[in-house]
């Protein structure tokens, strides 16, 4: 019973701390107060066998320090242009710590501020970027582990286990802290990098074993100012941790590479130390988010917070009402400067269309790239996805996407295709297989190139030898029939598409590109409306296409007599279809995919007829994250 009470009190204590903790240091908090107990800060000399002489460090002991007690220890490192006095001169850390202690916000702790330039002449003079001086910052790891920590633990009332040892630093010291802390998880359980500099190791070298970090780290704290030119080093570390499910706080704030940010880093980080932590709350502490990758150049908003909530900030001083339509409508609140602001709920991964609603009129956000979708130009936002590495821009050979106009005798008009040519296409005499791929309703031939990231997906797969080099032809599937109507869905439009594909698109491609022209080297696939077109043109022409991919689609008329001719044709020709089509691959999202129920009916009828196919399902709705994953899987099955 007593143990339960203790656990309950600890949890309550943490909840109170989490609820009361401010996200920014109050103005003037680094100033000394006369009405509180004060700690002591001293300059101390210790023997360094690593360097071969005595070295200086500052040591802060908390108010009412008692040698009979034992205290956790926090090692706080400076930047490339500083020394053991940089924190003392630039931030008055002893006052920040005293004030936090007086308010009950931090545990009593010893704070050690060493000189991180481990060389005999460790002064910050001359050219601080000289090779030997820069290398001395890496050498400090030995000095820290073999000389300084043993000295502190011998001469101070210090706890000596890893869970009572923390390390953090600013700029160069931030890189050191990440390198040394994450590289020595048997020594440190609390690690922080404030505006970490280029000395920070690349993430896979910094933490090659993420599982070890999950088990051993109490807290990883990464902070940076949003206007800091070194933010990319913090961002890449955060992204690696996010992709590998390593709990951490990614704290962005307004500011540059300066002590305003670093003082706040000390203020925030120290409040977490040597207390129970709740990783599920880590994503709630960031003040600012990261500008979305889909923003136009230099646009700061929309911003994505670590938990994938989105901050919108729109200037519309004359507007009466502003909303964001991102699947759900959010009302923005106007501030005194004419900006409208809102933070959304957490948004699911991948690409999403959205619109601004200004006094009821849907418009594109001028801060976002625009995409043709929903039958108009719309804004789009890219939400980070920890499993989205398959469409990341990587250091691999890259193909390119070519935009080509062609005159179609089938429609007696000029039309356009987007064509992905694999790496090395122009320097080869080889002929390639071809995948013809189709977009959904309300989109066009641009969809797979822009929203779909097809080129990056194939570049990565080809580099890993998971997919054969191929041409991908992204076709405009919009046909309106004689009387207008919905593009691509009626029988007249499906027949128009089939005619265009067979008599205009394929002849154009095979006359102008080095492609193999037999059925075993030709594939057809599409999403939603494009999946319907794939079914219509593909099963009727299995002598042209040996591979069919149907993504989030099915025969739309499954429950009416209009479907009978489709299934009658398949039933009559099932032997031919089964013999010709090597991969009849059907895929969709989960039950939230609007095509899910319809597709299940279709597959049941396929089963009844004996049509052979393979089925794949990927969590998600009727959205691009699902279809990116579809092309990722389907392309690996082709032409083998």
C-alpha distance (Angstrom), angle and dihedral (degrees) to the residues before:
residue distance angle dihedral
X1 . . .
X2 3.80 . .
X3 3.80 91.1 .
X4 3.80 90.2 52.7
X5 3.79 90.6 51.4
X6 3.82 90.3 50.6
X7 3.81 91.9 50.7
X8 3.80 90.6 47.4
X9 3.81 91.7 50.8
X10 3.80 91.9 48.4
X11 3.81 91.1 51.0
X12 3.78 92.1 47.1
X13 3.79 89.4 49.1
X14 3.81 91.2 52.9
X15 3.80 92.8 45.9
X16 3.79 90.3 52.0
X17 3.81 90.2 48.3
X18 3.82 92.6 48.6
X19 3.79 92.8 47.1
X20 3.82 95.2 47.2
X21 3.80 99.6 39.0
X22 3.78 112.0 112.3
X23 3.79 119.9 -138.7
X24 3.79 95.1 -137.0
X25 3.78 136.4 37.4
X26 3.82 112.0 -105.4
X27 3.78 115.5 -112.4
X28 3.81 113.0 -88.0
X29 3.80 92.8 13.1
X30 3.83 90.4 134.3
X31 3.81 90.5 65.2
X32 3.81 120.0 103.1
X33 3.81 119.6 -106.5
X34 3.79 121.4 -148.9
X35 3.81 96.4 -154.5
X36 3.81 98.3 65.3
X37 3.79 138.7 69.2
X38 3.79 113.5 -95.7
X39 3.77 134.5 -143.7
X40 3.77 123.5 -136.6
X41 3.81 128.4 -112.0
X42 3.81 120.9 -162.0
X43 3.79 139.7 173.6
X44 3.80 108.9 -121.2
X45 3.83 132.7 -171.6
X46 3.78 120.7 -143.2
X47 3.81 132.7 -179.8
X48 3.81 113.1 -107.5
X49 3.79 114.3 -162.3
X50 3.80 87.3 179.7
X51 3.81 93.0 61.8
X52 3.80 98.5 24.8
X53 3.81 100.8 -123.8
X54 3.77 143.6 59.5
X55 3.80 115.4 -70.5
X56 3.81 133.7 -160.7
X57 3.79 127.8 -121.1
X58 3.79 134.3 167.0
X59 3.79 115.8 -126.7
X60 3.80 123.1 -163.6
X61 3.78 117.4 -161.9
X62 3.81 118.0 -167.3
X63 3.82 126.8 -112.2
X64 3.80 112.0 -73.3
X65 3.80 91.7 15.1
X66 3.79 108.4 -170.0
X67 3.81 120.8 -164.6
X68 3.79 89.2 -152.6
X69 3.79 91.1 64.2
X70 3.78 128.4 66.1
X71 3.82 123.5 -123.7
X72 3.80 135.2 -166.4
X73 3.81 115.6 -115.3
X74 3.81 129.5 -131.4
X75 3.84 118.8 -164.7
X76 3.82 110.9 -153.5
X77 3.82 118.2 -166.5
X78 3.82 132.5 -158.2
X79 3.82 134.1 -138.6
X80 3.81 133.4 -94.3
X81 3.80 94.2 -88.0
X82 3.79 96.1 45.8
X83 3.76 142.5 65.4
X84 3.80 137.5 -158.1
X85 3.83 89.1 -51.8
X86 3.83 98.2 53.2
X87 3.80 96.1 92.6
X88 3.81 90.9 43.2
X89 3.81 93.5 51.9
X90 3.79 98.0 38.5
X91 3.78 104.9 37.6
X92 3.82 113.1 14.2
X93 3.82 88.5 -131.7
X94 3.81 92.0 -178.7
X95 3.81 89.5 63.3
X96 3.81 93.4 47.0
X97 3.80 90.1 50.4
X98 3.82 93.3 44.8
X99 3.81 91.4 50.7
X100 3.80 92.8 47.4
X101 3.81 90.9 48.3
X102 3.80 92.0 49.1
X103 3.81 89.9 53.6
X104 3.79 92.3 48.2
X105 3.80 93.0 -115.6
X106 3.79 99.5 123.4
X107 3.76 137.8 40.9
X108 3.82 116.3 -113.1
X109 3.80 104.8 -94.4
X110 3.79 143.8 163.3
X111 3.82 112.6 -116.0
X112 3.81 119.2 -158.5
X113 3.83 119.7 -162.6
X114 3.82 107.0 -171.5
X115 3.78 134.2 176.2
X116 3.79 104.2 -97.8
X117 3.81 94.0 -163.7
X118 3.81 98.7 92.2
X119 3.81 103.1 -160.2
X120 3.80 134.0 103.7
X121 3.80 94.2 -103.8
X122 3.80 96.4 42.9
X123 3.80 96.9 164.8
X124 3.82 118.8 128.5
X125 3.82 94.2 -120.0
X126 3.79 136.5 122.7
X127 3.80 118.7 8.1
X128 3.79 102.3 -6.7
X129 3.81 89.7 -169.4
X130 3.81 94.9 62.7
X131 3.78 112.0 130.1
X132 3.81 96.4 -113.4
X133 3.81 92.0 49.1
X134 3.79 93.1 49.8
X135 3.81 91.4 46.2
X136 3.81 88.9 51.8
X137 3.80 89.1 67.4
X138 3.81 89.4 61.2
X139 3.82 90.9 44.7
X140 3.80 88.2 57.5
X141 3.81 89.1 77.0
X142 3.82 88.9 73.3
X143 3.79 92.5 43.4
X144 3.80 90.7 50.0
X145 3.80 96.9 47.5
X146 3.80 100.4 35.8
X147 3.81 103.6 32.3
X148 3.81 116.6 14.2
X149 3.82 101.1 41.8
X150 3.84 92.8 46.9
X151 3.83 89.4 48.8
X152 3.81 93.4 51.0
X153 3.80 93.1 46.0
X154 3.81 91.5 49.0
X155 3.80 97.4 45.8
X156 3.82 103.2 34.3
X157 3.79 134.8 51.8
X158 3.79 90.1 -101.2
X159 3.78 130.9 158.8
X160 3.79 108.3 -127.4
X161 3.81 106.2 -156.7
X162 3.81 123.7 100.5
X163 3.79 94.1 -113.8
X164 3.79 88.7 63.2
X165 3.80 95.8 48.4
X166 3.84 125.2 84.6
X167 3.79 134.9 177.6
X168 3.81 131.3 -166.4
X169 3.77 138.8 149.4
X170 3.78 148.6 171.0
X171 3.82 126.7 -102.4
X172 3.85 107.0 -37.3
X173 3.80 86.8 11.4
X174 3.80 88.9 51.8
X175 3.79 89.5 56.4
X176 3.81 90.0 46.9
X177 3.79 91.1 50.2
X178 3.79 93.2 51.6
X179 3.81 92.2 44.1
X180 3.80 95.9 45.7
X181 3.79 98.1 34.5
X182 3.79 98.5 46.6
X183 3.80 90.0 37.8
X184 3.80 91.7 54.9
X185 3.78 106.5 39.5
X186 3.80 88.6 155.8
X187 3.83 86.5 65.9
X188 3.84 104.7 36.0
X189 3.81 131.8 40.6
X190 3.83 96.2 173.0
X191 3.82 119.5 56.3
X192 3.80 130.5 174.5
X193 3.80 134.9 178.5
X194 3.82 118.9 -169.0
X195 3.85 112.2 -165.3
X196 3.80 89.2 -23.4
X197 3.81 114.6 -148.9
X198 3.85 132.8 -133.9
X199 3.80 90.7 -83.3
X200 3.82 85.9 78.0
X201 3.79 107.2 111.7
X202 3.79 118.5 -116.7
X203 3.81 107.8 -90.4
X204 3.81 99.1 -107.2
X205 3.82 89.4 53.0
X206 3.78 92.5 40.1
X207 3.79 92.6 55.8
X208 3.81 112.9 8.6
X209 3.81 91.1 164.5
X210 3.84 108.7 48.8
X211 3.81 91.4 173.3
X212 3.80 90.7 63.2
X213 3.81 89.9 53.0
X214 3.81 91.7 50.8
X215 3.79 89.7 55.1
X216 3.79 99.3 41.5
X217 3.80 109.6 29.6
X218 3.77 117.8 92.1
X219 3.80 91.3 -175.3
X220 3.79 139.0 -4.0
X221 3.80 109.9 -167.8
X222 3.84 119.6 -170.4
X223 3.81 117.1 -179.3
X224 3.79 135.8 171.2
X225 3.80 142.9 157.0
X226 3.79 115.1 -102.8
X227 3.83 91.8 -128.3
X228 3.82 94.4 47.6
X229 3.81 112.5 121.8
X230 3.81 88.6 -145.4
X231 3.80 94.5 57.7
X232 3.81 91.8 109.7
X233 3.82 90.5 72.9
X234 3.80 92.1 54.5
X235 3.79 91.5 42.4
X236 3.80 95.9 52.0
X237 3.82 90.4 48.6
X238 3.80 91.0 49.9
X239 3.81 91.9 47.8
X240 3.81 92.3 51.4
X241 3.80 91.0 49.9
X242 3.81 90.4 47.2
X243 3.81 92.3 50.0
X244 3.80 90.7 49.6
X245 3.83 97.1 44.0
X246 3.80 94.4 -116.9
X247 3.85 106.4 156.5
X248 3.80 111.4 -124.2
X249 3.78 143.7 141.9
X250 3.81 116.1 -111.0
X251 3.79 103.4 -165.8
X252 3.80 116.3 -171.3
X253 3.78 121.6 178.3
X254 3.79 139.2 170.1
X255 3.79 109.0 -82.6
X256 3.77 148.6 72.1
X257 3.79 136.5 -109.3
X258 3.78 97.0 -50.3
X259 3.79 147.8 103.5
X260 3.80 93.5 -88.5
X261 3.81 86.8 70.5
X262 3.81 95.6 37.3
X263 3.80 95.3 49.9
X264 3.76 87.9 51.9
X265 3.81 89.8 48.7
X266 3.81 89.8 55.6
X267 3.80 91.3 44.7
X268 3.82 93.0 52.2
X269 3.82 100.7 36.6
X270 3.81 96.1 48.1
X271 3.81 91.5 55.6
X272 3.80 91.2 62.5
X273 3.78 96.7 48.1
X274 3.78 124.0 115.2
X275 3.81 94.3 -3.3
X276 3.81 133.1 104.6
X277 3.81 110.3 -78.9
X278 3.77 131.9 -152.2
X279 3.83 109.9 -155.0
X280 3.81 91.1 -166.6
X281 3.82 87.4 70.3
X282 3.81 96.7 48.5
X283 3.81 94.7 94.0
X284 3.82 92.0 57.9
X285 3.79 98.0 68.9
X286 3.80 103.1 70.0
X287 3.81 114.9 107.5
X288 3.80 95.1 -162.6
X289 3.77 133.2 27.2
X290 3.79 131.8 -138.6
X291 3.82 115.7 -91.4
X292 3.80 108.2 -104.6
X293 3.80 115.6 -101.4
X294 3.82 86.5 -127.1
X295 3.84 93.1 60.9
X296 3.80 118.6 111.0
X297 3.79 115.4 -104.0
X298 3.83 113.4 -58.1
X299 3.82 94.5 -3.9
X300 3.82 108.0 143.7
X301 3.81 95.7 -162.4
X302 2.98 142.2 95.7
X303 3.81 91.4 48.3
X304 3.79 125.7 -169.8
X305 3.80 118.6 -141.2
X306 3.82 120.7 -146.0
X307 3.82 91.0 -98.6
X308 3.85 90.6 51.5
X309 3.77 95.7 -105.6
X310 3.81 108.6 142.4
X311 3.81 127.2 -134.2
X312 3.80 115.0 -150.6
X313 3.80 122.5 -167.6
X314 3.80 117.2 179.2
X315 3.81 128.8 175.4
X316 3.80 110.9 -137.8
X317 3.84 107.2 138.3
X318 3.82 94.9 172.4
X319 3.80 96.9 46.6
X320 3.80 120.9 108.7
X321 3.81 96.6 -159.0
X322 3.79 132.7 14.0
X323 3.81 126.9 -173.5
X324 3.79 137.3 172.3
X325 3.79 116.0 -136.8
X326 3.80 105.3 -155.8
X327 3.78 99.1 151.9
X328 3.81 84.1 -63.7
X329 3.80 123.0 49.2
X330 3.81 117.4 -117.7
X331 3.81 123.8 -166.7
X332 3.80 114.4 -134.9
X333 3.81 122.2 -144.0
X334 3.81 120.4 -135.7
X335 3.82 120.5 -130.0
X336 3.81 128.3 -156.5
X337 3.81 93.2 -92.6
X338 3.81 94.1 58.7
X339 3.81 96.0 -101.1
X340 3.80 120.8 132.3
X341 3.80 115.7 -145.1
X342 3.79 139.3 -170.0
X343 3.80 139.5 155.8
X344 3.80 113.6 -146.9
X345 3.78 130.9 -147.6
X346 3.80 116.8 -90.1
X347 3.83 107.4 -65.7
X348 3.81 122.7 -144.0
X349 3.79 119.5 -107.8
X350 3.77 127.9 -82.9
X351 3.80 133.2 20.2
X352 3.80 124.8 -11.0
X353 3.79 133.2 177.1
X354 3.79 115.9 -133.4
X355 3.80 139.8 172.7
X356 3.77 138.2 -153.8
X357 3.79 113.3 -127.7
X358 3.80 108.0 -153.0
X359 3.79 109.2 -174.4
X360 3.78 88.2 -26.1
X361 3.82 97.4 -48.2
X362 3.83 116.1 118.2
X363 3.80 110.5 -133.4
X364 3.79 136.7 163.5
X365 3.80 117.4 -97.5
X366 3.84 107.1 -110.5
X367 3.82 89.0 -146.0
X368 3.82 93.6 59.2
X369 3.75 135.0 71.0
X370 3.79 110.0 -109.0
X371 3.79 127.1 -129.2
X372 3.77 132.9 -168.5
X373 3.79 103.8 -111.1
X374 3.81 138.3 122.5
X375 3.85 84.9 38.0
X376 3.81 91.6 -67.3
X377 3.77 142.8 58.8
X378 3.79 107.3 -73.6
X379 3.78 137.5 172.2
X380 3.77 118.8 -102.4
X381 3.77 134.2 -159.5
X382 3.78 128.4 -160.1
X383 3.82 113.1 -144.7
X384 3.84 115.1 -159.8
X385 3.77 115.9 -104.7
X386 3.79 121.3 -163.7
X387 3.81 91.1 -149.6
X388 3.81 93.3 44.8
X389 3.78 95.9 98.9
X390 3.78 90.3 110.6
X391 3.83 89.5 72.2
X392 3.82 97.5 36.1
X393 3.80 120.8 119.7
X394 3.81 103.3 -105.8
X395 3.77 138.0 177.5
X396 3.81 94.9 -95.7
X397 3.83 132.9 113.3
X398 3.78 109.0 -73.4
X399 3.76 132.3 -145.7
X400 3.77 121.5 -157.9
X401 3.78 141.5 -128.2
X402 3.79 117.7 -120.9
X403 3.79 124.3 -160.4
X404 3.78 111.4 -144.7
X405 3.80 133.1 -176.3
X406 3.79 118.2 -151.8
X407 3.78 134.0 176.3
X408 3.78 111.7 -119.6
X409 3.78 116.2 -148.9
X410 3.80 86.7 -171.2
X411 3.80 92.3 65.4
X412 3.83 98.3 17.7
X413 3.79 90.0 -127.0
X414 3.78 143.4 98.0
X415 3.79 113.4 -95.7
X416 3.78 136.3 176.3
X417 3.81 137.3 -129.5
X418 3.77 132.3 -173.5
X419 3.81 112.8 -140.5
X420 3.79 127.0 -165.2
X421 3.81 112.1 -150.6
X422 3.81 113.9 -165.6
X423 3.83 124.7 -123.0
X424 3.80 111.3 -71.2
X425 3.80 95.5 18.7
X426 3.82 94.9 128.7
X427 3.81 93.6 47.5
X428 3.78 95.9 50.5
X429 3.79 138.6 75.5
X430 3.81 90.8 -154.9
X431 3.78 121.8 122.1
X432 3.80 116.6 -131.1
X433 3.81 136.5 -151.5
X434 3.80 115.8 -112.8
X435 3.79 134.5 -135.5
X436 3.81 116.2 -160.8
X437 3.79 108.2 -155.7
X438 3.79 131.0 -169.7
X439 3.79 134.3 -152.0
X440 3.80 130.0 -137.8
X441 3.78 133.6 -101.2
X442 3.82 114.4 -64.3
X443 3.81 91.1 23.1
X444 3.79 134.6 83.0
X445 3.80 143.0 -158.5
X446 3.83 90.9 -54.7
X447 3.81 93.3 65.2
X448 3.79 101.1 83.4
X449 3.82 91.1 43.4
X450 3.82 99.0 48.6
X451 3.80 109.7 19.7
X452 3.81 92.6 27.1
X453 3.83 100.4 47.8
X454 3.80 87.8 -148.0
X455 3.80 94.3 160.5
X456 3.82 93.8 55.4
X457 3.81 92.5 45.1
X458 3.81 92.1 52.8
X459 3.81 94.1 41.3
X460 3.79 89.8 56.6
X461 3.81 95.1 43.7
X462 3.79 93.4 47.8
X463 3.83 90.7 48.7
X464 3.82 88.7 53.5
X465 3.83 92.3 46.0
X466 3.80 89.3 -119.7
X467 3.81 95.4 120.3
X468 3.77 132.3 33.8
X469 3.82 116.6 -114.8
X470 3.81 106.0 -97.5
X471 3.77 143.3 161.2
X472 3.79 114.1 -110.3
X473 3.79 115.0 -156.0
X474 3.81 113.2 -159.9
X475 3.78 106.4 -156.8
X476 3.81 130.8 -159.2
X477 3.81 102.2 -121.4
X478 3.81 98.1 -177.6
X479 3.80 113.4 123.5
X480 3.78 123.5 156.8
X481 3.77 106.0 -168.8
X482 3.76 124.5 -137.5
X483 3.79 97.1 -57.2
X484 3.80 101.4 37.8
X485 3.80 113.9 -117.4
X486 3.75 131.2 140.6
X487 3.82 112.6 -17.0
X488 3.77 116.0 -108.1
X489 3.82 101.6 -9.1
X490 3.82 107.3 94.3
X491 3.80 125.3 76.6
X492 3.80 91.5 -108.9
X493 3.80 91.2 53.3
X494 3.81 92.0 45.7
X495 3.77 90.2 53.3
X496 3.80 90.5 47.6
X497 3.77 89.9 52.5
X498 3.81 92.8 48.7
X499 3.79 90.2 50.9
X500 3.82 91.9 48.1
X501 3.80 92.7 48.6
X502 3.82 95.9 47.9
X503 3.78 100.5 36.5
X504 3.81 104.3 31.4
X505 3.81 115.9 15.8
X506 3.82 100.7 42.0
X507 3.85 93.6 42.9
X508 3.82 90.2 49.2
X509 3.80 92.9 50.0
X510 3.78 95.2 43.9
X511 3.82 91.6 48.2
X512 3.80 95.3 49.4
X513 3.81 106.4 31.0
X514 3.78 135.1 52.5
X515 3.80 98.7 -108.5
X516 3.78 133.0 146.2
X517 3.79 109.8 -111.9
X518 3.79 105.6 -153.2
X519 3.81 126.4 98.9
X520 3.80 94.5 -110.9
X521 3.81 88.2 62.4
X522 3.78 96.4 45.3
X523 3.84 127.1 81.4
X524 3.80 134.8 178.9
X525 3.79 126.8 -159.0
X526 3.78 140.7 156.9
X527 3.78 146.3 167.8
X528 3.80 127.4 -119.0
X529 3.83 104.6 -35.6
X530 3.80 87.2 12.9
X531 3.79 88.8 54.4
X532 3.79 89.4 55.8
X533 3.81 89.7 49.9
X534 3.81 89.0 49.0
X535 3.80 90.5 53.5
X536 3.79 92.4 47.8
X537 3.82 98.9 44.7
X538 3.79 97.0 29.6
X539 3.81 102.5 53.3
X540 3.81 91.0 42.8
X541 3.78 91.0 51.8
X542 3.77 105.7 37.2
X543 3.80 86.9 141.9
X544 3.84 86.8 66.2
X545 3.84 100.3 40.6
X546 3.79 125.1 39.5
X547 3.80 92.6 179.4
X548 3.82 127.3 55.2
X549 3.81 126.9 -178.6
X550 3.81 119.1 -168.9
X551 3.83 112.7 -173.1
X552 3.83 121.2 -170.8
X553 3.77 93.3 -22.0
X554 3.78 146.5 97.2
X555 3.77 139.6 163.3
X556 3.79 101.4 -48.9
X557 3.79 93.4 -151.0
X558 3.80 96.6 56.9
X559 3.79 94.7 131.6
X560 3.80 99.8 45.9
X561 3.80 136.9 67.1
X562 3.81 88.0 -108.7
X563 3.79 87.4 77.6
X564 3.80 93.2 60.7
X565 3.84 96.6 86.8
X566 3.82 91.0 51.9
X567 3.78 94.8 51.7
X568 3.81 92.1 36.8
X569 3.81 89.5 57.6
X570 3.81 91.5 48.4
X571 3.78 93.1 46.2
X572 3.79 92.0 49.6
X573 3.82 92.5 47.5
X574 3.80 100.2 33.4
X575 3.81 94.3 118.5
X576 3.79 91.3 53.4
X577 3.81 92.0 44.2
X578 3.80 93.0 48.9
X579 3.81 91.6 46.8
X580 3.80 96.7 47.0
X581 3.80 104.1 38.1
X582 3.79 109.3 74.6
X583 3.80 93.9 -178.6
X584 3.80 120.4 24.1
X585 3.79 95.9 176.9
X586 3.81 120.4 -175.1
X587 3.81 120.7 -174.2
X588 3.79 139.9 164.3
X589 3.77 144.9 154.9
X590 3.78 124.9 -88.9
X591 3.78 127.2 -75.5
X592 3.81 89.3 -63.6
X593 3.83 88.4 66.8
X594 3.81 105.1 101.3
X595 3.81 89.6 -139.1
X596 3.81 94.0 53.5
X597 3.82 101.2 94.9
X598 3.80 92.9 39.9
X599 3.78 92.0 50.6
X600 3.81 91.7 50.2
X601 3.82 89.6 55.8
X602 3.79 90.7 49.6
X603 3.81 93.7 50.2
X604 3.80 90.8 49.2
X605 3.81 88.8 55.8
X606 3.80 89.6 47.3
X607 3.80 87.9 54.2
X608 3.79 91.1 50.5
X609 3.81 91.0 51.7
X610 3.80 94.6 42.9
X611 3.83 95.1 -116.7
X612 3.83 108.8 162.2
X613 3.80 117.4 -131.5
X614 3.80 142.7 143.0
X615 3.78 123.9 -125.6
X616 3.80 131.4 -150.0
X617 3.79 130.2 178.0
X618 3.80 127.0 -165.5
X619 3.81 124.3 -171.8
X620 3.78 111.5 -101.7
X621 3.77 144.2 69.4
X622 3.77 134.3 -91.0
X623 3.79 90.3 -53.6
X624 3.79 145.5 118.2
X625 3.82 95.9 -101.3
X626 3.81 87.3 65.6
X627 3.81 94.2 45.7
X628 3.81 93.8 47.3
X629 3.78 87.0 56.1
X630 3.81 89.9 47.0
X631 3.81 93.7 56.5
X632 3.81 88.6 43.9
X633 3.82 91.5 57.5
X634 3.80 99.4 33.2
X635 3.81 95.7 51.2
X636 3.81 89.7 56.6
X637 3.83 89.9 60.8
X638 3.79 96.5 52.8
X639 3.79 131.3 108.0
X640 3.78 96.7 -4.4
